[in-house]
């Protein structure tokens, strides 16, 4: 199953059986509201804190995916999940409620594809019949931890991005009509010396490029194999940096082929500065918008490269630079296996 240095090719092609996407009101006003299962009207979700609201977001996305699959929660053997809050408590507390065996992950905003890669590995090796994976973020909870509480109304530079309030989950199984998870490339930690938490896109772009190049090299293919290569949440700044680096390395991709989830979810007139970010960014866009487009036949082969900045409030306070990572998963939709 290992292909090259750090890529898995899944012979049994695990199936994405169903997905669940739940978002907040700001995301519901964006470009792709019809691709979300649930849109909440307020950020609190009836809870006493934003962190509790984030937990509810994830619970609801899991329940929606289970419901759409026609299953009961007792049918799910494992959950692989994580988030951005300290000690991934939102995911852990949600799984306390769901009562499904749980493995916690932390890859920052790359967690969506880290979970999908590891989940596909387990299902491909017949380690589970039904496995659920996903992630979540909440604008007010994450901003409070990594930057400033939104109540402060602090000024942000134009390189900053808007954390998505949303959760996206997927159920994997060993048979079905697809879409299929066909391969995954595990990222390396890349640190280019940037230390500005308001420029996550610029920090993460080199990791995305490193993983894209490794994926194509390991599989012995070029970018023409895919109809779409989409990064997680590089935003305007990081997306342009990634394009420049790919061009420098001899890979020229069109705007139609190379896109970014952080530039898809919000409208241009929404005040999100450089675009979207957060664990919920790639999770909701991929598990909602992009898989819906794939099922409509708009494209057949997609490489999702979710990016993550592996900093913490403590490392920032200690003047550390920002190590970053990107995990890539290929998803294909075709007749038969």
Secondary structure, 3 states (H helix, E strand, C coil): CEECCCEEEEEEEEEEEEEEEEECHHHHCCCCHHHCCEECCCCCCCCCCHHHHHHHHHHHHHHHHHHHCCCCHHHCCEEEEEECCHHHHHHHHHHHHHCCCEEECCCHHHHHHHHHHHHHHHHHCCCCCEEEEEEEECHHHHHHHHCCCHHHCCCCCCCCCEECCEEEEEEEECCCCCCEEEEEECCCCECCCCCCCCCHHHHHHHHHHHHHHHHHHHHCCCHHHCCEEEECCCHHHHHHHHHHHHHHCCCCCCCCCEEEHHHCCCCCCCCCCCCEECHHHHHHHHHHHHHHHHHCCCCCEEEEEEEEECCCHHHHHCCCCCCEEEEEEEEECCCCC
